[in-house]
Amino acid sequence: MSTRGSRSEKVKRIFHKFDSNHDGGLNRDEMAALVVAVNPRVKFSDEQINAILDEVFRTYGDFIQADKGLTFEGLLRTYDDGAGDVDRDFDALQLELNQDDNKAVLVTSEASSSSITDERALESQKKQRTAAWALSPNNGIVFDDTWKIVDDLEIIIKRLKAKQAKDGKLKGDNFDAYSDAGWSRELGPSSELSEKRVFWEESGHDYASFLKELGVLRTRADRARSREEAFDGHMAIGRVLYEHQLFKEALVSFKRACELQPTDVRPHFRAGNCLYVLGKYKEAKEEFLLALEAAEAGGNQWGYLLPQIYVNLGIALEGEGMVLSACEYYREAAILCPTHFRALKLLGSALFGVGEYRAAVKALEEAIFMKPDYADAHCDLASALHAMREDERAIEVFQKAIDLKPGHVDALYNLGGLYMDLGRFQRASEMYTRVLAVWPNHWRAQLNKAVSLLGAGETEDAKKALKEALKMTNRVELHDAISHLKHLQKKKLKTNGSANGEGSFIVVEASKFKTLGEKTVLRPELSNALEIRAFQKITRLNRCDVELIKKEISEHDVPVSYSGSGVPEKSIRKPSLEEILRRLLNFLKPETFQGAVKVINERILSVLDESGSGRVDLGLFFAVLAPICTGPTEKRKRVAYDALVWRPVNDGGTQIRKFDAVRYIKLLRSIYVPTQRSSEILEVHGQTDNSIVSFTEFLVMFNDSDWGFGIMSTLLKLEAGDRNRHGNHVCSVCRYPIIGSRFKEIKSHFSLCNQCYSEGKVPPSCKQEEYRFKEYGSEGEAVKDKCFCFSMQSRDDS
């Protein structure tokens, strides 16, 4: 970090380099040349350059001379305010400081130890004892008495640190291995939180004494001669506490500063930062919104801070799981500041998080173009490429992230997952081993290491790895995996060169699967129903009561808008829809909710927003969700019908047009039944029929097995059978205990689970021309059937 003297001198060198006409000001052409020169990797358009210059000349109007342009003091202020990085720009321009300049900086600090009272020397000495933020004329200390408070605060923090370090109470975690949040921590030159996170012991006598002394300093700030000086004091106290990672106490100071000057952006922004670090994401979001409101109301005064506020607001929303909403703010930050590589990285990561992979790749590539050594951006870019099935390129980019940061946990773990997907189990095992070297208690890495070893045929090592994972966590899936492994060892299945049971089956075409009895579901229908059931579980919509959708329809009105074709509709933007989903799925943790939004965006919103406008017909959305929520079957269908009635195309009526009913069912099938493509279901009878459809008639259309959503009956069977077990019966293919329906082959008497039956897998030892299956929903049904067959046989014998 440059001292104030060298910093000022560097800015002066930059200023003189671009003041080509030597008039003491930088006009628009000279400023444009500066912007381009310090960003050599960015290709600015004329519109972008003009937008940047307009913002600079508007924000720093006080430093603009009409006939000359931006003064040296103005350029210095832009750097002090965080609009650029002096050291980076100085190096990019390949400038150098003269030795005389360096000596001039050192003389000031040497003079401060002299017995001669030199006001400037004392000022320099005072400032050198504090963090660099205090030097900024816009964000630093204003009043002399505040310096005294800061000096005293530094002393009591140093005393607390020495006592806790001596007692072994001061703890720290190394965060270097993890992807950083990428947020703007301060309103000034960018500086991130220390890689060493400090955890203070707050329960002892030492900390209580510290709080008592801190209270005295706060009282001194409150007793200042003016409201402005009291504000300055509390802001400075908060800044020092934040620098030392005493976040709870820093928050108290920033909150007090908010009370003193409610319309000032800075205390709200910093209070939001504290709340975010403390894990209080909702409160952090509220503070950032207050900062945003104050910045927008303050006009040009706070304009240059808006990108930072937008970025941190987006991160706080991500903390709540609101990723679609976060994308909006990251976009705003990137528009306001095109060189904000962190905003672009965060935008790309958020887009990846909601399944919009192509847009994610574009944003992440732009971030890397601006900052080639950005390891986190490389990691997320590789993940997006893998999602798009560009696996070889993804491996290269993951490796680049690891080269930049060898202990990057996310990159190592995700690369391990990619190798697993490609069947390169040995390489996957190596990646998970490296994750565990950095993060020894990463139970997921330990579990995946066991699975990869199992895939590589190293059964004994896999068993050891599973036991290690079991020591880290007691999760049910680990017990199931160990049980499965033991079972495979006993069976010693070694078909197709595999020692772990994989590949011990043959896949039979669907036409060779015959059913016995009316209750036995057809294989293709079960396959589709299982996919819908998986979607229910991932989104947790199977735990969302359909009554909540009815409540949303009745209690929350949406303004009517008009589509491009002039049709009235109640459409909302995706971020607003995300807020509705949060109310429907309020029982989910943020990370789980984020996963739910991702699959809903990929599967439902991508169909409803086919034009890419970012808006969705809310009535259709509710109608599409209703059938897969929890609740009585008829209730789900009723809510779907009511959602269609609620749409403005029905002019406030109580029934819907047949055309809308047909369109809805077409959408339902295209979203939930992957084998149905739009072209296959366009020929629905009555598509142009504007006659009215009652609820009873709607049910007939909905339940139609050929043209409707008849698959719902199979879905309901899966929902009801989720916990049904069949005694000691295991699937003859996957060897797992059968849960749900059991499909028994009548001739060879082997049994299949739902999944293996839907995929057409059978044991290779039971090869036949055709297979006849009977479905049993429970073991009780199988026993009854067996008794019935025995009774019939006895009757025939007699």
C-alpha positions in Angstrom: 0.0 0.0 0.0 1.4 3.4 -1.0 1.9 6.0 1.7 0.0 9.2 1.2 3.1 11.0 -0.1 4.1 8.4 -2.7 0.4 7.9 -3.6 0.1 11.6 -4.4 3.3 11.6 -6.3 2.2 8.7 -8.4 -1.1 10.4 -9.3 0.9 13.5 -10.2 3.2 11.5 -12.6 0.0 10.0 -14.2 -1.5 13.5 -14.5 1.5 15.0 -16.2 1.9 12.1 -18.6 -1.6 12.7 -20.0 -1.7 16.5 -19.7 -0.4 16.7 -23.2 -1.0 20.4 -23.7 0.4 21.2 -20.3 -2.5 23.5 -19.3 -2.9 22.0 -15.8 -6.1 20.1 -16.7 -7.2 16.9 -18.4 -9.8 17.5 -21.1 -12.1 14.8 -22.4 -9.6 13.6 -25.0 -6.8 13.4 -22.5 -9.0 11.6 -19.9 -10.2 9.1 -22.6 -6.5 8.4 -23.4 -5.9 7.8 -19.7 -8.8 5.4 -19.3 -7.8 3.4 -22.3 -4.1 3.3 -21.3 -4.7 2.0 -17.8 -7.0 -0.7 -19.1 -5.0 -2.2 -21.9 -7.0 -5.5 -22.0 -10.4 -3.8 -22.3 -11.7 -2.8 -25.7 -14.0 0.2 -25.0 -16.6 1.3 -27.4 -17.1 5.0 -28.0 -20.4 4.8 -26.0 -18.6 3.3 -23.0 -15.9 5.9 -23.1 -18.4 8.7 -23.3 -20.5 7.2 -20.5 -17.4 7.0 -18.2 -16.3 10.5 -19.0 -19.8 11.9 -18.4 -19.9 10.2 -15.0 -16.4 11.5 -14.0 -17.0 15.1 -15.2 -20.5 15.1 -13.6 -19.4 13.6 -10.2 -16.2 15.7 -9.9 -17.7 19.0 -11.2 -16.1 20.9 -8.4 -12.7 20.0 -9.8 -13.4 20.8 -13.4 -12.1 24.0 -15.0 -14.2 25.0 -17.9 -11.4 25.7 -20.4 -8.9 23.0 -19.1 -10.8 20.0 -17.7 -10.1 17.8 -14.6 -7.5 19.3 -12.3 -4.8 17.3 -10.5 -6.7 17.6 -7.3 -9.7 16.1 -9.1 -7.8 13.1 -10.4 -6.3 12.6 -6.9 -9.9 12.6 -5.5 -11.1 10.0 -8.0 -8.3 7.6 -6.8 -9.1 8.4 -3.1 -12.7 7.6 -3.8 -11.8 4.2 -5.2 -12.5 4.9 -8.9 -9.1 3.4 -9.7 -6.1 1.6 -8.2 -3.1 4.0 -8.2 -0.4 1.3 -7.8 -2.0 -0.8 -10.6 -2.3 2.1 -13.0 1.1 3.4 -12.2 2.7 0.0 -13.0 0.5 -0.4 -16.1 1.9 2.9 -17.5 5.4 1.7 -16.6 6.2 4.9 -14.7 8.8 5.3 -12.0 9.3 7.6 -8.9 12.6 9.5 -8.7 14.8 8.8 -5.6 14.3 12.5 -4.6 10.6 11.9 -4.5 11.0 8.9 -2.2 13.3 10.8 0.1 10.8 13.6 0.3 8.2 11.0 1.6 10.7 9.6 4.2 11.7 13.0 5.5 8.3 13.6 6.9 8.3 10.5 9.0 11.8 11.2 10.2 10.9 14.7 11.2 8.1 13.3 13.4 10.6 11.9 15.8 12.3 15.3 16.3 11.8 17.3 19.4 10.9 20.3 17.2 7.1 20.7 17.1 6.3 20.6 13.4 2.5 20.5 12.8 2.8 18.8 9.4 5.2 16.2 10.8 2.9 15.4 13.7 0.0 15.1 11.3 2.0 12.6 9.1 3.0 10.6 12.2 -0.5 10.5 13.4 -1.8 9.3 10.0 0.9 6.6 9.6 -0.3 4.9 12.8 -3.7 4.2 11.3 -5.1 2.3 8.3 -5.0 3.7 4.9 -8.7 4.5 4.9 -8.1 7.4 7.3 -6.2 9.3 4.7 -9.1 9.6 2.3 -10.5 13.2 2.2 -13.9 11.8 1.3 -14.2 8.8 3.6 -11.5 9.4 6.3 -11.1 11.3 9.6 -12.2 15.0 9.5 -11.8 16.3 13.1 -8.7 16.4 15.2 -10.4 15.0 18.3 -11.4 11.9 16.3 -7.7 11.1 15.8 -7.3 11.0 19.6 -10.1 8.6 19.9 -8.6 6.4 17.2 -5.2 6.4 18.9 -6.8 5.3 22.2 -8.9 2.7 20.5 -5.8 1.2 18.8 -4.1 0.9 22.2 -7.0 -1.0 23.9 -7.4 -3.3 20.9 -3.6 -4.0 21.0 -3.9 -4.8 24.7 -6.8 -7.2 24.2 -5.0 -8.9 21.4 -1.9 -9.4 23.5 -3.9 -10.9 26.4 -6.0 -13.2 24.2 -2.9 -14.4 22.3 -1.1 -15.1 25.5 -4.0 -17.2 26.8 -4.4 -19.0 23.5 -7.9 -17.6 23.0 -7.3 -15.8 19.7 -8.2 -18.1 16.8 -7.9 -17.8 13.1 -9.0 -19.7 10.0 -7.2 -19.6 6.7 -9.6 -18.6 4.0 -7.1 -18.7 1.1 -8.4 -22.1 0.0 -12.0 -20.9 -0.7 -13.6 -18.8 -3.4 -13.9 -15.3 -2.1 -17.2 -13.5 -2.1 -15.8 -10.8 -4.4 -17.6 -8.0 -2.6 -16.6 -4.4 -2.2 -15.6 -4.1 1.5 -15.0 -0.4 1.7 -15.9 2.9 0.1 -12.5 3.6 -1.2 -9.4 1.9 -2.6 -10.3 -1.8 -2.9 -9.0 -4.0 -0.1 -10.3 -7.4 0.9 -10.7 -8.9 4.3 -7.6 -10.5 5.6 -7.0 -14.1 4.5 -6.7 -14.9 8.2 -10.2 -14.6 9.7 -9.8 -13.7 13.4 -12.2 -15.1 16.1 -12.2 -13.2 19.3 -13.1 -14.9 22.6 -16.0 -12.8 23.9 -16.9 -14.5 27.1 -13.8 -13.7 29.3 -12.9 -10.9 31.7 -10.5 -9.4 29.2 -13.2 -8.8 26.6 -15.5 -7.4 29.2 -12.8 -4.9 30.2 -12.3 -4.0 26.6 -16.0 -3.3 26.1 -16.0 -1.1 29.1 -13.1 1.0 27.8 -14.8 1.0 24.3 -17.9 2.4 25.9 -15.9 5.3 27.3 -14.6 6.1 23.8 -18.1 6.0 22.4 -19.3 8.4 25.1 -16.4 10.8 24.1 -17.6 10.7 20.5 -21.2 11.4 21.6 -20.0 14.4 23.6 -18.4 16.1 20.6 -19.1 19.8 19.9 -21.3 19.1 16.9 -23.4 16.4 15.3 -20.9 16.2 12.4 -18.0 15.6 14.8 -19.9 12.9 16.7 -20.7 11.2 13.4 -17.0 11.4 12.4 -16.0 9.8 15.8 -18.4 6.9 15.5 -17.5 6.2 11.9 -13.8 6.1 12.8 -14.4 3.8 15.8 -16.4 1.5 13.5 -13.7 1.5 10.8 -11.0 0.6 13.3 -13.1 -2.1 14.9 -13.9 -3.5 11.4 -10.2 -3.5 10.4 -9.5 -5.7 13.5 -12.5 -7.9 12.7 -14.5 -6.9 15.8 -17.6 -6.9 13.7 -20.3 -6.9 16.4 -18.8 -3.8 18.0 -18.2 -2.2 14.6 -21.9 -2.6 13.8 -22.9 -0.8 17.0 -20.8 2.2 16.0 -22.1 2.3 12.4 -25.7 2.0 13.6 -25.0 5.0 15.9 -23.6 6.9 12.9 -26.8 6.0 11.0 -28.8 7.7 13.7 -26.7 10.8 13.6 -26.8 11.2 9.8 -29.6 8.9 8.4 -29.2 10.2 4.8 -25.4 9.5 4.6 -24.6 6.5 2.4 -21.4 5.4 4.3 -22.7 4.2 7.7 -25.5 2.1 6.0 -23.1 0.6 3.6 -20.6 -0.4 6.4 -23.4 -1.6 8.7 -24.5 -3.8 5.8 -20.9 -5.2 5.5 -20.8 -6.0 9.2 -24.2 -7.7 9.1 -23.2 -9.8 6.1 -20.0 -11.0 7.8 -22.1 -11.9 10.9 -24.4 -14.0 8.7 -27.4 -11.7 9.0 -28.1 -11.6 5.3 -31.6 -10.2 5.5 -30.6 -7.3 7.7 -27.5 -6.7 5.5 -29.8 -6.5 2.5 -32.0 -3.9 4.2 -29.0 -1.7 5.1 -27.6 -1.9 1.5 -31.1 -0.9 0.3 -31.0 2.1 2.6 -27.5 3.0 1.3 -28.8 2.7 -2.3 -31.8 4.9 -1.5 -29.5 7.5 0.1 -27.0 7.3 -2.9 -29.8 7.8 -5.5 -31.3 10.7 -3.5 -27.9 12.4 -3.1 -27.5 12.8 -6.9 -23.9 13.1 -8.1 -22.4 13.2 -4.7 -22.6 9.4 -4.2 -22.8 8.4 -7.9 -19.4 6.8 -8.0 -20.3 4.5 -5.0 -23.4 2.9 -6.7 -21.4 0.0 -8.3 -20.1 -1.0 -4.9 -23.5 -0.8 -3.3 -25.0 -2.8 -6.1 -22.4 -5.5 -5.8 -22.8 -5.9 -2.0 -26.5 -5.8 -2.3 -26.3 -8.7 -4.8 -24.1 -10.7 -2.5 -26.4 -10.2 0.5 -29.3 -11.4 -1.7 -27.3 -14.5 -2.6 -26.8 -15.1 1.1 -30.6 -15.4 1.3 -30.7 -17.7 -1.8 -32.2 -15.0 -4.0 -29.9 -15.5 -7.0 -32.2 -14.2 -9.7 -32.6 -10.9 -7.8 -28.8 -10.8 -7.2 -28.2 -11.0 -11.0 -30.1 -7.8 -11.5 -27.8 -5.8 -9.2 -24.6 -7.3 -10.6 -25.8 -6.2 -14.0 -26.4 -2.7 -12.8 -22.9 -2.6 -11.3 -21.3 -3.8 -14.5 -23.3 -1.3 -16.6 -22.2 1.6 -14.3 -18.6 0.4 -14.2 -17.6 -1.7 -17.2 -14.2 -2.4 -15.8 -15.6 -3.9 -12.5 -14.3 -7.4 -13.0 -15.7 -8.6 -9.7 -19.2 -7.6 -10.7 -18.8 -9.5 -13.9 -17.5 -12.6 -12.1 -20.3 -12.5 -9.6 -22.9 -12.0 -12.4 -21.4 -15.0 -14.2 -21.4 -17.2 -11.1 -25.0 -16.2 -10.3 -26.1 -17.0 -13.8 -24.5 -20.3 -13.5 -26.3 -20.8 -10.2 -29.7 -20.4 -12.0 -28.8 -22.6 -14.9 -28.2 -19.9 -17.6 -24.9 -21.3 -18.7 -24.2 -19.5 -21.9 -24.8 -16.1 -20.4 -22.6 -17.2 -17.4 -19.7 -18.2 -19.7 -19.9 -14.8 -21.5 -19.8 -12.8 -18.2 -17.0 -15.0 -16.7 -14.9 -14.8 -19.8 -15.1 -11.0 -19.7 -14.1 -11.0 -16.0 -11.0 -13.1 -16.9 -10.2 -10.9 -19.8 -9.9 -8.0 -17.4 -8.1 -10.0 -14.7 -6.4 -13.1 -16.1 -5.2 -14.3 -12.7 -8.7 -14.4 -11.3 -8.7 -18.0 -10.0 -12.3 -18.0 -8.8 -13.6 -16.8 -12.2 -11.6 -19.6 -13.9 -13.2 -22.1 -11.4 -16.8 -21.0 -12.1 -16.1 -20.7 -15.9 -15.0 -24.4 -15.9 -18.1 -25.4 -14.0 -20.3 -23.6 -16.6 -18.4 -25.3 -19.4 -18.9 -28.7 -17.8 -22.6 -28.0 -17.5 -22.6 -27.3 -21.3 -20.8 -30.6 -21.9 -17.6 -28.9 -23.1 -15.6 -31.2 -20.8 -12.1 -31.1 -22.2 -12.1 -27.3 -22.2 -13.5 -27.4 -18.7 -10.6 -29.5 -17.5 -8.1 -27.0 -18.9 -9.8 -24.1 -17.2 -10.1 -26.0 -13.9 -6.4 -26.7 -14.1 -5.7 -23.0 -14.8 -7.6 -22.1 -11.6 -5.5 -24.7 -9.6 -2.3 -23.4 -11.2 -3.2 -19.9 -10.0 -4.2 -21.1 -6.5 -2.9 -24.7 -5.9 -5.1 -25.2 -2.8 -8.3 -24.0 -4.4 -10.9 -26.3 -2.8 -13.8 -25.5 -5.1 -11.7 -26.1 -8.2 -10.2 -29.4 -6.9 -13.6 -30.7 -5.8 -15.4 -29.7 -9.0 -12.7 -31.1 -11.1 -13.0 -34.4 -9.2 -16.7 -34.4 -10.0 -16.0 -33.8 -13.7 -13.6 -36.8 -13.8 -16.2 -38.9 -12.0 -18.8 -38.0 -14.7 -16.2 -39.0 -17.4 -15.5 -42.3 -15.7 -11.9 -41.4 -14.9 -12.2 -42.6 -11.4 -8.5 -42.7 -10.5 -8.0 -39.1 -11.4 -11.2 -38.2 -9.5 -9.8 -39.9 -6.4 -6.6 -37.9 -6.7 -8.5 -34.6 -6.8 -10.6 -35.5 -3.7 -7.3 -36.5 -1.9 -6.0 -33.0 -2.6 -9.2 -31.5 -1.3 -8.8 -33.4 2.0 -5.2 -32.3 2.2 -6.4 -28.7 2.4 -9.7 -29.3 4.2 -9.3 -32.6 6.2 -12.9 -32.7 7.5 -14.6 -32.3 4.1 -17.0 -35.2 4.4 -18.4 -34.9 0.9 -14.9 -35.1 -0.6 -14.3 -38.1 1.6 -17.5 -39.8 0.4 -16.8 -39.0 -3.2 -13.3 -40.3 -2.8 -14.8 -43.6 -1.7 -17.2 -43.7 -4.6 -14.4 -43.0 -7.1 -12.2 -45.7 -5.6 -15.2 -48.1 -5.9 -15.5 -47.1 -9.5 -11.8 -47.7 -10.0 -12.3 -51.2 -8.6 -10.3 -50.6 -5.4 -13.0 -52.0 -3.1 -10.9 -52.2 0.1 -9.6 -48.7 -0.2 -13.2 -47.5 -0.9 -14.4 -49.2 2.3 -11.7 -47.5 4.3 -12.6 -44.1 2.8 -16.3 -44.7 3.6 -15.4 -45.4 7.2 -13.4 -42.2 7.4 -16.4 -40.3 6.0 -18.6 -41.9 8.7 -16.3 -40.5 11.4 -16.8 -37.0 10.0 -20.6 -37.1 9.8 -23.4 -39.5 10.7 -25.6 -38.9 7.7 -28.0 -41.7 6.5 -26.6 -41.9 3.0 -23.2 -43.0 4.4 -24.8 -45.9 6.3 -26.7 -46.9 3.1 -23.5 -46.7 1.0 -21.5 -48.9 3.5 -24.4 -51.4 3.6 -24.5 -51.5 -0.2 -20.7 -52.0 -0.4 -20.8 -55.0 2.0 -23.7 -56.5 0.0 -21.7 -56.2 -3.2 -18.7 -57.8 -1.6 -20.7 -60.8 -0.5 -22.3 -61.2 -3.9 -18.9 -60.7 -5.7 -20.5 -59.7 -8.9 -17.9 -59.6 -11.6 -19.6 -59.1 -14.9 -18.3 -57.1 -17.8 -15.0 -56.7 -16.1 -16.5 -54.9 -13.1 -15.9 -56.0 -9.5 -18.3 -53.6 -8.0 -21.6 -54.7 -9.4 -21.9 -52.0 -12.1 -22.5 -53.3 -15.6 -24.2 -56.5 -14.2 -27.2 -56.1 -16.4 -28.5 -55.9 -19.9 -30.8 -53.2 -21.3 -33.9 -54.5 -23.1 -36.0 -52.5 -25.6 -39.3 -51.3 -24.4 -41.4 -53.4 -26.8 -40.2 -56.6 -25.0 -41.5 -55.4 -21.6 -45.1 -56.7 -21.2 -47.4 -56.0 -18.3 -49.7 -58.3 -16.4 -52.8 -56.8 -14.8 -54.4 -53.4 -15.1 -52.5 -51.9 -12.2 -49.0 -52.5 -13.7 -47.7 -49.3 -15.2 -46.1 -49.2 -18.6 -42.4 -48.7 -18.6 -42.2 -45.3 -20.6 -45.0 -43.8 -18.4 -43.1 -44.8 -15.2 -39.9 -43.3 -16.6 -41.6 -39.9 -17.2 -43.4 -40.0 -13.8 -40.1 -40.8 -12.0 -38.5 -37.7 -13.7 -41.4 -35.5 -12.5 -41.0 -37.1 -9.0 -37.3 -36.2 -9.0 -38.2 -32.7 -10.0 -40.7 -32.5 -7.1 -38.0 -33.6 -4.6 -35.2 -31.3 -5.9 -37.5 -28.3 -5.8 -39.2 -29.5 -2.6 -42.6 -28.6 -4.2 -43.8 -32.0 -2.8 -43.7 -30.2 0.6 -45.4 -27.0 -0.7 -49.1 -27.1 0.1 -51.2 -26.2 -2.9 -53.3 -24.0 -0.6 -50.4 -21.5 -0.6 -50.8 -21.0 -4.3 -54.5 -20.3 -3.8 -53.5 -17.8 -1.1 -51.1 -16.0 -3.4 -53.8 -15.7 -6.1 -56.3 -14.3 -3.6 -54.1 -12.0 -1.6 -51.5 -10.6 -4.0 -52.7 -8.6 -7.0 -50.5 -8.1 -10.0 -50.9 -5.2 -12.5 -52.2 -6.1 -15.9 -49.6 -5.6 -18.7 -49.8 -6.3 -22.5 -47.7 -8.7 -24.4 -46.3 -7.9 -27.9 -49.5 -9.3 -29.5 -51.6 -7.0 -27.4 -53.0 -9.8 -25.1 -53.6 -8.7 -21.5 -51.7 -10.7 -18.9 -50.5 -10.6 -15.3 -46.8 -10.9 -16.0 -43.9 -10.2 -13.7 -40.1 -10.2 -13.9 -38.2 -13.3 -12.8 -36.7 -11.6 -9.7 -40.2 -10.7 -8.5 -41.3 -14.3 -9.2 -38.4 -15.5 -7.1 -39.8 -13.6 -4.2 -43.1 -15.4 -4.6 -41.3 -18.7 -4.7 -39.5 -17.8 -1.5 -42.9 -17.4 0.2 -44.1 -20.7 -1.1 -40.8 -22.5 -0.1 -40.2 -20.5 3.1 -39.1 -23.7 4.9 -36.0 -24.1 2.8 -32.5 -23.0 3.7 -31.0 -20.4 1.4 -28.6 -22.9 -0.4 -31.5 -25.4 -0.9 -33.8 -22.7 -2.2 -31.1 -21.6 -4.6 -31.0 -25.1 -6.0 -34.8 -25.2 -6.3 -34.9 -21.9 -8.2 -32.2 -23.3 -10.6 -34.2 -26.3 -11.7 -37.4 -24.3 -11.8 -35.7 -21.8 -14.0 -34.3 -24.4 -16.3 -37.4 -26.5 -16.6 -40.4 -24.1 -16.2 -39.4 -20.5 -16.7 -37.3 -21.3 -19.8 -40.6 -22.6 -21.4 -42.9 -19.8 -20.1 -40.3 -17.1 -21.2 -39.5 -18.6 -24.5 -38.9 -15.1 -26.0 -36.2 -14.3 -23.4 -38.0 -11.1 -22.2 -37.4 -11.9 -18.6 -41.1 -11.8 -17.8 -43.4 -14.7 -17.0 -47.2 -15.0 -17.1 -47.9 -15.6 -13.3 -51.3 -17.3 -13.8 -49.8 -19.9 -16.1 -46.9 -20.3 -13.7 -49.2 -21.0 -10.8 -51.3 -23.4 -13.0 -48.1 -25.3 -14.0 -46.9 -25.6 -10.3 -50.3 -26.7 -8.8 -50.4 -30.3 -10.0 -47.0 -31.2 -8.5 -47.5 -29.5 -5.1 -48.8 -31.4 -2.1 -52.5 -31.7 -1.3 -55.6 -33.7 -2.4 -55.6 -34.6 -6.0 -58.8 -32.7 -6.9 -57.6 -29.7 -4.9 -54.5 -29.5 -7.0 -56.6 -29.5 -10.2 -59.0 -27.0 -8.8 -56.2 -24.5 -8.0 -54.7 -25.0 -11.5 -58.1 -24.2 -13.0 -58.6 -21.2 -10.7 -55.1 -19.9 -11.7 -56.2 -20.0 -15.3 -59.5 -18.2 -14.4 -57.4 -15.5 -12.6 -55.7 -14.5 -15.8 -57.0 -11.2 -17.3 -57.8 -12.9 -20.7 -60.9 -14.2 -19.0 -62.3 -10.7 -18.2 -63.1 -11.5 -14.6 -65.2 -14.5 -15.4 -65.5 -17.8 -13.5 -64.7 -20.1 -16.4 -62.0 -20.4 -19.1 -61.9 -20.7 -22.8 -61.2 -24.0 -24.4 -58.3 -22.5 -26.3 -56.6 -21.5 -23.0 -57.3 -24.9 -21.5 -55.7 -26.7 -24.4 -52.7 -24.3 -24.4 -52.2 -24.9 -20.7 -52.2 -28.7 -21.1 -49.8 -28.4 -24.0 -47.4 -26.4 -21.8 -47.9 -28.9 -18.9 -46.9 -31.8 -21.1 -44.0 -30.1 -22.8 -42.6 -29.1 -19.3 -43.1 -32.3 -17.4 -43.1 -35.1 -20.1 -39.8 -34.9 -21.9 -40.8 -37.3 -24.6 -43.5 -34.9 -25.7 -42.2 -32.2 -28.0 -44.3 -29.2 -29.0 -44.5 -30.4 -32.6 -46.0 -33.7 -31.3 -48.9 -32.1 -29.4 -49.8 -29.2 -31.7 -52.6 -31.2 -33.3 -54.8 -31.0 -30.2 -58.5 -31.0 -31.0 -60.2 -27.7 -30.3 -57.1 -25.6 -30.3 -58.8 -22.6 -31.9 -62.1 -23.2 -30.0 -63.2 -20.2 -28.0 -66.0 -21.9 -26.3 -66.2 -21.9 -22.5 -65.0 -24.8 -20.4 -66.4 -25.5 -16.9 -64.3 -27.1 -14.2 -66.0 -30.5 -14.8 -65.1 -30.3 -18.5 -61.6 -29.2 -17.6 -61.1 -32.3 -15.5 -62.0 -34.5 -18.4 -59.4 -32.8 -20.6 -56.8 -32.9 -17.8 -57.3 -36.6 -17.0 -57.1 -37.7 -20.6 -54.3 -40.3 -20.8 -53.5 -39.5 -24.5 -53.9 -35.7 -24.8 -54.1 -34.6 -21.1 -52.0 -35.0 -18.0 -53.1 -38.6 -17.2 -49.6 -39.4 -16.0 -50.6 -37.7 -12.7 -52.2 -41.0 -11.6 -48.7 -42.7 -11.8 -47.1 -39.7 -10.1 -49.6 -40.0 -7.2 -48.7 -43.7 -6.9 -45.0 -42.8 -6.6 -45.8 -40.2 -3.9 -47.8 -42.7 -1.9 -45.2 -45.4 -2.2 -42.1 -43.4 -1.2 -41.7 -45.2 2.1 -43.1 -48.7 1.1 -40.5 -51.4 1.6 -40.8 -55.0 0.5 -39.3 -57.0 3.3 -35.9 -58.5 2.3 -36.4 -58.1 -1.4 -33.6 -56.3 -3.2 -33.5 -55.3 -6.9 -31.9 -58.0 -9.0 -29.9 -55.4 -10.9 -28.8 -52.5 -8.6 -28.9 -54.7 -5.5 -30.5 -52.0 -3.4 -33.5 -52.7 -1.1 -36.7 -52.1 -3.1 -38.7 -49.0 -2.0 -41.9 -48.1 -3.7 -43.3 -50.5 -6.3 -41.8 -53.9 -6.9 -41.9 -55.3 -10.4 -41.8 -59.1 -10.5 -41.0 -61.0 -13.7 -43.5 -63.9 -13.9 -41.3 -66.5 -15.6 -37.8 -66.0 -14.1 -39.2 -64.6 -10.8 -36.6 -61.8 -10.4 -37.7 -58.4 -9.1 -36.8 -54.9 -10.2 -37.1 -51.5 -8.5 -38.9 -48.5 -10.0 -35.7 -47.1 -11.5 -34.3 -50.2 -13.1 -37.7 -51.2 -14.5 -38.1 -47.8 -16.1 -34.7 -48.0 -17.6 -35.3 -51.6 -19.0 -32.5 -53.2 -17.1 -32.6 -57.0 -16.4 -30.0 -59.5 -15.0 -27.9 -61.0 -17.8 -28.7 -64.5 -16.4 -32.4 -64.1 -17.2 -32.2 -63.3 -20.9 -35.6 -63.9 -22.6 -37.4 -63.0 -25.8 -39.9 -61.0 -23.8 -40.5 -60.2 -20.1 -43.9 -60.1 -18.4 -44.0 -58.0 -15.2 -46.6 -57.6 -12.4 -46.4 -54.6 -10.1 -46.8 -54.8 -6.4 -47.3 -51.6 -4.4 -46.6 -53.3 -1.1 -45.6 -56.7 0.2 -49.1 -57.2 1.4 -50.3 -57.1 -2.2 -47.7 -59.7 -3.1 -48.8 -62.0 -0.3 -52.5 -61.7 -1.3 -51.6 -62.5 -4.9 -49.6 -65.5 -3.8 -52.4 -66.8 -1.7 -54.9 -66.2 -4.5 -52.7 -68.2 -6.9 -52.3 -71.0 -4.4 -56.1 -71.1 -3.9 -56.6 -71.3 -7.7 -54.1 -74.0 -8.0 -55.7 -76.0 -5.2 -59.1 -75.6 -6.8 -57.7 -76.9 -10.2 -56.1 -79.9 -8.5 -59.3 -80.8 -6.9 
